[in-house]
Amino acid sequence: FTGIVRDKMGRKMSKQLGNSPDAVKLIKTYGADAVRVGLMLSSNAGNDLLFDESLCKQGKNFANKLWNAYRLIDSWKFSNEIIDENASEDAIIWYENKFNKTLIDLEEHFKKYRISDAMMTIYKLLWDDFCSILLEIIKPNYNQSISVKNFKKIKLFFENNLKILHPFMPFLSEELWQQLDKRSKDKALIISKWPKIKKYDESVIVRFDITNLIISAIRKFRKEKNLSFKIKLKLYTLSNKSEISNLEIIKKIGQIQEIHFVDKKPIVNGSSFRVKNLDFFVPLKENIDKIEEKQKLEKELSYTLSFLGSVINKLNNKNFVKNAPESIISIEKKKQKDAEIKINLIRKNLEEIS
C-alpha cells in the first residue's frame, strides 16, 4: 500500500550507507505502537516515506496524550445529584455526531486501502476533538463532580475510540481497555465488535466548527493583547443569534463573562476581531494603540483582498468553470461571498478607528 522507506535525505536505505534504523532499538525507546503510528501518519498510499526518528516521537506523544486522557477521566468524581451544564450537553451531542461521521469516513478509507488516511482520521478525532475539545468542555471544576450520565457517556466514547484505534495501536488500546473496566478474556478489545455506523446530523458538526473557530479567535485575541486567560471578558457581536450556536461552550472555554448581540458597537475603548463573516468586539480597560490596531486591520484587509482576487480569477477561468464539479464551483462562490462580507466589515472598522 506504500512506496519504499527512505532516509530523511531521500536516499534508499541500505547496509552500505548505514542509514537503516535499528527497529528493535526504536521499539525499546518509543514503544511498538508509537513506531507504527509515527510511520503510518507520514506514509500516504503509493508514496515513498522519508523516515525520520521524530516520526516515532510523534507516535509516542500521541500515546502519552491518550494515557493522560484516561488519567483525567479516571480522576473525575461523579454524582446523581449533579445537574448537567448546557455546555456539556451540547458537547456530547456534537461528539456523537462527529464520531458517527468519522466511522463513515473510515469505511471509505478502508475500502480504498487508504490505511494512512484512516490513521490520520483517527488521530485527529482522538487528539483534537476528544482530548482537546470534548474533555476540556466536560471536565468539572476543581474538587467538583460531574453527573453519572455524562461520566458514562464519556467512558463509552473513550471505549469506542479505542475500538477504532485498536488496529493501529493494539498494545496501548488493549491496556487502556482493561484499565477502563476490569474484563474477562472473552471481553478483550481484540475480539470486541466494531462500532455500528449510525446516522449523523451534518448541521450540528458545521455549527460546532464555527464555535471552535470563535474560541480559537478569542484565544488568539488574548495572546495578541497580552490578556490573562483567567480574566473574564465581555464579548459584543453584530451577528444574528441564529449565526452563532453553543454560546455556553464559548463562554466556558473562552472565559467570556457575557455575550451581547447588538446593532452597533458600543462607544467604549476596545478592539475587534473577525471569524469568517462574523464580527466581534471586546471592551478593554487599557487604551489601545490605534496606530497598531489600524496596521493590523490594513494587513488583514490586504490579505483578504488578495484572497478574493484569486477566487474571482478562478471563477472567471472558463476552463475551470467548464470542468469543475458543481459542488466545487459552489464552494468557490461561497468563498467569494464570505470574503466580500469580511472586507466590508474590516473597512467599517477602519472608518471607526480613523
Secondary structure, DSSP 8 states (H G I E B T S, - for coil): ----EEETTS-B--TTTT----HHHHHHHH-HHHHHHHHHHT--TTS-EEE-THHHHHHHHHHHHHHHHHHHHHH-EEETT----HHHHHHHHHHHHHHHHHHHHHHHHHHTT-HHHHHHHHHHIIIIIIIIIIHHHH---TT-EEEHHHHHHHHHHHHHHHHHHTTT-HHHHHHHHHHHS---GGG-GGGS---------HHHHHHHHHHHHHHHHHHHHHHHTT--TTS-EEEEE-S-GGG---HHHHHHHTTEEEEEE-SS--SSSEEEEEETTEEEEEE-SS---HHHHHHHHHHHHHHHHHHHHHHHHHHH-HHHHHHS-HHHHHHHHHHHHHHHHHHHHHHHHHHHH-
